[in-house]
Amino acid sequence: MKSSPKAALAALLAIGLWGSLASLSTLSSVLPPLLQTGIGLTIGAALAIPLYIANPRRQTRLQVRLIPLGVFGLFGYHSLLFLALASAPSVYANLVNYLWPVLIVLLAPLFLANSKVTGKMLLSVIMGFSGAAIAIVSGSQIVTSFSVGYIFAFLAAIVWAIYSLVSKRVGGFNAKTIGVFAFISGLLALLGHFLFEAPVALNDINWILLIALGIGPLGAAFYLWDYALSHGDPQQVGLLSFLTPLLSTALLLIVLGQPLSTWLALAAGLIVGGAFLGRVSKT
């Protein structure tokens, strides 16, 4: 199956929006992570309403039994990622987060029939973890009390890898289902904020960043990606996703005004190269 131009464009737009996730979160790092997660996901969930109204026939019945999976993926991943970006140097923690494509390769046999780790895939795992190790070590030259942030980033990668594999196993989700996942996850995050985080007063800049977060990487990106996978070749579309960590890292460096160091470039190259080498072929 060949991807249509519209599917490729939708995939590229989704990738562009996801590439802005870490930068927007870093710019909003003065806000508690659960508050960022809650507001962003509830705004993203609201975008499913006009999509459903515009094309209700395409939206199949909501599978209630999959809601725990959606909450695990959206709430778990974004909460852990925002915690990581708030408690470690964001450029380096963001690269550790992008171990999830490599973890998909490593964990695939546990979730997908007829999947096994080949020698090429094992090499990809070694490359990815080597890149993460370089990112952590090189990042430690800047800050000394941040190790917990890398743990959050690694846990985020595990959560997204498991969510992606189980999603593939059940056949994916439509816009209505993703919207419900995001809405419930957002409410849980807001509840967690009120219970466990100190209250904060939001100014106009905070709201602009949170709305951009919700409309973009926590909203439209999910629906664009759903369209791309539904109207294009999943493998061809999936290959484009390897642009995400590169774009995300580049935007973060620009936002933070940091140069691209040799070690950071090497770490990014190993992580992206490992993910590309070990990508799981479509079944």
N, C-alpha and C positions, 0 to 999 in steps of 0.2 A: 504493500500500500504506500502510495506516494503522498507526502504531505502537501496540502493545498497551500497556496500563497497566504491565504487568510489564517490558516492554522499556524504557519511559520511566524507570521507577524504577531499573532496572539501570544505565541510562546516567547518571542523576543520581548514583547511588552511586559509579560509576566516576569521574565528574568530581570529586566531593567528595574521593575518595581521591587523585586526581592533584593536586588543589589543595593537598594537604598535603605533596607531595613536596619542594618547595623548603624549606619550614619544617623538616621533619624532617632534611633534609640540613644545613641551616644550624645546627640544634641539635647536630648530630653533626660539625660542621666541624673539631673537634680531631682527628678520625680521618682517616687518609689516604683520598683519593677512591677508589682502586681497592679498598681494603678495604671501604668502604661499598658499592660496586657489587657486589663479589663475594658478600658475606654477604647483602645484600638480594635479589639475583637468585636465589641458590640457595634461600633460604627461599621466594621467590615460586614457583620451579619446583616445589617440593614440594607446593604447593597443587593442582597438576594431577593428582596421583595419586588423591585421593578423587573428583575430578570424573570421571576416566576410569573408575574402578571403578563409580561410580554409574550411568554411562550409556555403556558401551563401544561400543554399536552406533552411536552418533552420531559416534564418533571414527574418521575415515577413516585409511587407511594414511599413515604419516609420509612426507613427501616429502623424502628425504635431500638432494636437489639444492638445496633452499631453505634448508638450514642456514646456509650462508655469509651469506645475506641476513638471517636472523634474528640472527645474531651481530653483523653489521654494525650493525643497527638497535638492538638492546638493549644490547650491550656498548659500541658506539661512542657512542650518544646519552647514556647515563647516565654513562659515564666522563667525557665532555666536560662535561656539565652539572654534575657534582659538582666538577670542576676549576674551572669558572667560578664557582660559588657560593663556593668556598674562596679564590679569588684576586681577587675583585672585590666591591664592595658588592652583597650578594645580591639586594636588591629590584630594582636596576637591571639586573644581569646576567640575572635571571629574566625581565624584560620583553624583553630582547634575544633570549633563547631562544624567546620566543613569536612570533618572526618566522616560525616554521615553517609556519603556515597560509598566510601570504602567499607564502612560497617554494614551497609546493605549487601555488599559482595560477601563479606565474612559470615553474615547471619542468614543469608538466603536459604541454605539447605535446611534450616530449622523451620522455615515457614512455607517454602514453595517446593512442590513436587518436582522431581527430576532436576533439581539444582544441586550442584556440588562445587567445591572449591578446587579449581585446577591450579597447576603450577603458575600460570600467568596471573591468576587471581591472587594467589599467595604473594607473588611479587608486588602486586598492587597494594596489598595490605601493608607489606613492609615499607613501601615507598610512602604511603599515607601516614603511618605512625612515625616514620623517621621525620617527615615534614612537620608533624605536630610537635615532636620532641625538640626540633630546631627552633620552632616558634616559641615554645615555652622557655627554652634556655636563653635565646636571644632577648626575649621579653624581660627576663629576670634581671637584665643589665640596667633596666630603667626603674623598676619598682621591686621592692623586696618582700612586701607583705600582701601578696595577692594570690597565693597558690590556690585558695578556695575557688577563685574565679575560673581557673582552668578546669577544676572538677565540675563546676556547673556547666561549662561549655562542652565537656566530654559527655556528661549526662544528657545534655540537650541533643547531641549527635546520636546517642543511643536511642533516645525516645523517638526522634524523627525517622531513624532507620527502621525501627520496629513498626511504627505507624505506616510508613511507606510500603513495607513488605506485606503487612496484613491488609492494607488497602488494595494492593495488587491481587492478593489472594481472593478477596471478596468481590472484585470487579470494579472498584472505584465508586465514586459518589457523584450525584448531580448537584446543581447549584442550590436547590432547596435544602438538601441534606447538609451541605457544607455550611449554609447559613445557620441552620439549627445548631450544628457543632460549635460554630463561632459564637452564637448568642449565649448558649449555656456556658461555654468556657469563659466568655467575658463576664457573665454574672458571677461565676465562681471566683474569678480573679478579683472582682470588685468587692465581693464578700470577704475574701482574704485580706484585701487592703484595709477594710474597715476594722477587721479583727486583729490584724498583726502589724500593720504599718502605721506610722505617725501621719496624721492628717496634714495636708498641705493646701495652700491657696494657689490656684492656677491663674496665671496672668495670660494676656493675649498671645504672647509668643508660645507659651506652653500649649494653649489650645490649638494654635495653628499647626504646631508639630504633631500633636496627637491626632488631629483630624487628617493630616497628611499620612500619618502612620496607618490610620484605620481605612482610609480610602484606597491607599496604595498597596503596600506589602502585606497588610493584614485584611485586605478586602478584594479589590479588583484583581490582584495577582492570582488568587485562588480560582476565580471564575474564568479568567483568561486562560489559565493552564488547563482547566476542565474542557474548555472549548478546543484548545489546541490538541489535546489527547483524543477528543471525540471526533475531530475532523481531519486528523493527520496521522502519519505513521508514528506510533509511540516511540520507536527506537530513534528515528530521525529527530523527533521533537526532544527526546531525552538527551541526545548528544549536545543540544544547544544549552542544556542546563549547566554544562561545565564552564560556561562563561560567568556564572553567578559569583563564585568565590573571587575570581579575578576582578570583576566589576565592583564587588563589595569592598574588596581590599583597596582598590584604587580610589574609590569615593571616600573611604575612611581616611586615607592618607591626605587627600585634598582637604577634607573637613578639619582634620587635626593639624594640618600644616606640617606633616612629617615627611621626610624623604624616604624613598624606597631603598632600604639597606640591602646589601648583598645577602645577608642571612635571611632576611624576610623574603626576598625574591626566590631564594633557594627553597625555603619552606613552602611557599605558595606553589612553586613549580612541582615539588614532590607530591603535595596533596592533590593538586588538580591532575597531574600526570598519573598518579595512582588510581584516582577515581575513573579516569578515562580508560586506562589499561584494563581495569577489572570490571567494567560495566557489565551488568547482567543483561544478556540478550533477551529479547522478547520471546515468549513461549507461544 
